[in-house]
Amino acid sequence: MSNEGYDSTNIFAQILRGELPCEKVYESEDVLAFYDKYPDAPVHILVVPKSQYISYDDFILKASAEEIVSFFKVVREITHKYNLEKTGYRLVTNYGENGEQVILHFHVHILGGKRLGKQVSL
């Protein structure tokens, strides 16, 4: 899939092409999951679609329904592989400048394995 605003030099694109290493947790034709290099929790896994989506918005608007469902089923599969459903976990995706999105390739962080602290209340 081609995405006009997508930067193919981003770190996830390089990992997906095999130019940079990662410690894989899961891989299919459409999804790659691997340990975060700088974990914020005992379990910190990044789940990345292999197609070129910049953000959650981009993914939801441009991916097929099957691709979206498949992606989030993989997220669930990983949470259960690590038994995180027993104690809880957090899913995070950053979007845009105010959301502190650093890598412009859609991805979900799975965080668990400890009490993660309170979310900011509005």
Secondary structure, DSSP 8 states (H G I E B T S, - for coil): ---TT--TTSHHHHHHTTSS---EEEE-SSEEEEE-SS-SSSEEEEEEESS---SHHHHHHHS-HHHHHHHHHHHHHHHHHTTGGGT-EEEE---TTTTT--SSS--EEEEESS--------
